[in-house]
């Protein structure tokens, strides 16, 4: 297999390690646990530190096993370069730490993962202005842009209410204005959607979720798609302008966020994530089909007040989701009608596990308002459309008929 021929998604992911030499003919990149890397020639060590020659310096800044995963994710997103981090939140935090300054302004979707929402609250207290808008309509984003807007941040599909951002039109707007467009692709994954196709500058993936897929390793990544002209970004330090312009952003992120903040991905976790990624397409095909079947069953039941899943024709962004995504994802949420206790319902499920994660091989369920969104308070939850009875479901790869029956029988009090 060579880089000269373009292969399909799974073929490329499965064989990416073999495109570079691996010790002893191994099919997987070995787990390199060494924290430090020695050189016989001290001058060579210096050239690596100065960025004049590729190589490894110290485990916090890079590792061969992690680099192999970065290459794998980069191919998935058809990016220019990728950096991996210890978690998805560390990847999002790296954007903040490395690229934003006091007095900057960010336009963000108001429909966000709870921890990302919390991060923006923290950043807002440190001198960066945050405007939260309904990003399902590009006009709301455009109205919020200011002269000092540095970043527009959206999730492809919002967690947990599944609102879909006006991705393509926001991308066009950011390109016209020279604004960095950051897209969190976690809820879709590179298999279902490539944000580069809508003009994303930086793509975020929580590798813990669908890419790793087995709930056994944490990780996150940032991918530079190569579409953004870093010469237009005012916060690049002179130190990193010695590189070609296309490398400025990631050079600064790798130094000021990964090196200085230390949210480094360990080699053992990188290995788990890389192996999990090999079956991502197979898992997601099954999970998306399962999610649609269960969502359709729940929507048709009179005991269910509402179901939120982009694959349903009743979803406000069903048309744009059909246009952009290969399938509609493995996550949906639903509300029970008054009189049905969400905790009692969850306790009647035999297959759905009450747990907080997404993209696992197992079906996971959680009462949103009482757990992952509890800290933000009732007023903020209401502004995001999160009802007190809302249940979030991350569908796994169980047999479809078993899942449909389990979610149906739990409605029988």
URHU-V900405 format. One line per field, one symbol per residue. ss: DSSP state (H for helix, E for strand, - for the rest). phi: phi as a letter, one per 20 degrees, with the letter a starting at -180 (. if undefined). psi: psi as a letter, one per 20 degrees, with the letter a starting at -180 (. if undefined). A space follows every 10 residues. Layout:
ss: ???
phi: ???
psi: ???
This chain:
ss: --------HH HHHHHHHHH- --HHH----- -----E---- -HHHHHHHH- -------E-- ---HHHHHHH HHHHHHH--- EEEEE--HHH HHHHHHHHH- ----EEEEE- ---HHHHHHH HHHH----EE EEE----HHH HHHH----EE EEEEE-E--- ---E--HHHH HHHHHHH--E EEEE----HH HH--HHHH-- -EEEEE---- ---------E EEEE-----H HH-----HHH HH--HHHHHH HHHHHHHHHH H-----HHHH HHHHHHH--H HHHHHHHHHH HHHHHHHHH- ---EEEEE-- -------HHH HHHH------ EEEEEE---- -HHHHHHH-- --EE------ ---EEEEHHH ------HHHH HHH------- EEEE-----H HHHHHHHHH- ---
phi: .cffdedfgf gfffdffffc fcgmmfedff eeefeccecf dfffgffffe mebfrddbgf drbgfffffg fffffgelee accdcfbfff fffffffedd cgnfccdcgf ecggffgfff ffffednded decfefcgff fffefcgefd cdcbdfcfdd emfdffgfff ffffffemdf ddceegfdnf feadggfdnf ecddcefgef ffmcmcaeab bccefneeef feefdefgge efeggfegff ffffefdfff emeeeffffg fgffffffdg ffffgfffff fffffffffe efedfacdbg fefffgdfff fffedfbdnd dbcbdefgod fffffffefe dfefadacme fefdcbfffe cfdfffnfff fffemeffef decdfddgfg fffgffffff fef
psi: prihporrgg ggghjhhiiq pqpkjqiqpr ooiphqpqph ohhggghghi jipqrpgqhh iqqhghhhgg hghghgjlrg qqpqrhrhhh gghhggghiq rpirpppqqi nqqghgghgh gghhjjjppp oprojiohhh ghhiprhjph qppqqgpqoi ikqpqmgghh ggghghikpp oppojgigqi ghpohhijjq gppppohhdh ggijkjpqqr qppoijhpoi iipijpqhhi jirqhiiggh ghghghgggh hklqpqhggh gghgghhhjg ggghgggggg ggggghgghi piiphqpopi iphiphkggh ghhhqhajrj prqqpqqpio phggghiiph hppoqnrqkr hqppqpoghi ehjghiqhgh ghhjkoqhjp pppoqbjrpg hggghghghi io.
